[in-house]
Amino acid sequence: MNMKIDFFKAVATHDQDSLNSLIPRITTELQLYLERHYQAEPSDAQDAVQSALLYVIEKIHTQTLHTPEAALKYLYVTSRHRYLKTIYQSKKLVFMTHEYQEPFEENSQLERLVYIEERDTLEACIAKLNVESQRFVRALLQSPPPSTEALAREFKCRESTVWVRKHRLIALLEACVESSM
């Protein structure tokens, strides 16, 4: 049978056994949705999905949601909203590739000039570092950035050393950029 119908019936009839078998499949589906469409970290996606499931189950019990289709749609929307709320509250705002709420506007000339000046200032600060530190910073600036493990292998050091070095160099660059602006 259809998973959304089974889920709706299991919640409505308080069928705990059926619900226990369906929840992992639904959770995985919703987590993948958040990870693929909103670049959610797995832990953030899991938190948002669990919160949404509890909320939707409560809505079904109070008979606010009357159909399986409405419950499934509500699960997706609530998962997305819970994830976005988490991101907003933690100030980890990320670019959402599937959010097209505003038309694209080209940056103004002033914004482009400011960006170029900031980039040139950062480049000048990187140039002040020793050669090995420059190489390390350039590796960090790759898109996507390499993992800590990859950096540890490349620079032949421990992961904890990579972490310390990364934060020290970021602090040095931040101070250099601030003093140059």
N, C-alpha and C positions, 0 to 999 in steps of 0.2 A: 504494500500500500504506500501511499504518498507520505513522506516524512512530515510535512507540515500538518496534514490531517491527523496523523498519528500523534504528533506532539500536542496539538490542540485538544484532541479527545483525552489523551492521558492526563493533561492538566485539568481539564474540565471534570473528569471523573475521579480525580485524585488517584490514578493508577501509578503508584510509585515504581513498580517494576518496569513498566513500559517507559516511564520517564527516565529512569536510570540508564536504560539502554539507548535512549534517543539523545540525551543531553550531550554526551561526548561528540557525537556526529554534528549536532547543531553548533556546539561550541567551536569545533574545528572549522566548520564552514564560515562562521561569522569572524573568527580570528583571521582566517586567510583573506577574507573580504577587506578587513581593516589593514592588514599588512600590505596587500597588493595595491589597494586604491588610495590609501592614506599614509603609506610608509610607516605604519605603526610598529613600534618595537613589540616583540612577542609578549612581554610581560604587561605592557600597557594595553595591548589588544585583549589579553586574557582578562584583565581587571574590568575593562569596559564591557566585555561580553557577559561576564558573570553578573555584573550589576544590572545590565539590560535584561538578562534572563529572569532575575528575581523580580524586576519591575513588571515585565510582561506576564509572568505567571500570576502575580498579584492582580493585574488587570483582567486576566481571564477568570480568575476566581471571583472577582467582584462583578463579573459579567459586563465589563466595559467594552471588551472586545468580543464580537459575536461570531466571527468566521475565522477559519484557519488562515485564509489569505491575509486578512487584516492583522492577525497575530504575527505572521511571518514578516510582513512589511514593517510592522511596528518594532519587531526585533532588530531589523536592519537599521532603521532610523534611530532607534534608541541607542544601539551599539555605537553608531557613528557619533551621535551627540555626546554620549558619555566619554568617548575617546577624545573628541575635540575639546570638551570641557576640561578633561585632564591635562591636555597639552596646553591649553590657555592658562590654566591655573599654575602649571609648573613653569610657565614662560618658555617652553620648548617649542615655540612656534616654528613650524616647518612649512615648506612650500607644498601645497596640495595640488597634485597634477590634475585632479579631476574636478576641481572647484572652479567653475567658469562663471562666477557671479557678476564680475565687472568686465567690461570690454578691455582689451589690451590697449594701454596707452604708452606711447614711446616716451622715454625719459626726456626731460627738458634738457636743453643745452647746458644749463647751470649744473644740473645733477650729474651729467656726464663729466663736466670739468672737475667737479668735486671728487667723483669716483677716480678719475685719472690722477688727480693730485694725491689722494689717499694711497692709491696703488704705487705711485712713484715714491712716496714717503716710506712705505713698507719695504719696497725694493732697496732703497738707500739704507734702511736699518738692517736688512738682511746682509747687505754687502759689508757692513761693519763687523759681522761675526767672523770667527775663524772658518776655514774651509770645511772642516768636518761638521761644524754646527750649521753652516749654510746648506750642506748636503742633507742634513737631518731635517731642517725646516722645509726644504723643497720637497722632500719625501712626504712630510706631513700635509703639504698643500696640494698634493695630488688629489684628483677626483675620480673615484671615491678614495678617501684616505686609507692607507694600508692598516692592517690590524697591528696590534701591539706585538703579536707573535712574529709577524712578518718583519717589522722594524727591528726586533731583537735579533732575528737571524741575519738581516742585512748588515746591521752595525755590530754584530758579534758581541752582544751583551745580554743581560737578563731583562725580563719584561719589567721588573720593578725599576731598573735603571732607565729604561725607555720612558716610563711614566714620569719619573723625576726630571729627566732631561727635557722632556716635552714641556712640562709645566714651568721649568726654569727659563727655557728659551721663550716661551710665550710671554712670561712676565717681563723679560728683557726687551722683547720687541714692543710690547705694549708701552713700556716706559719710554722707549726710544721714539715711537710714533707720537706719543703725547707731548714729548718735549720738542718735537719737530713741527708740530701743528700750531 
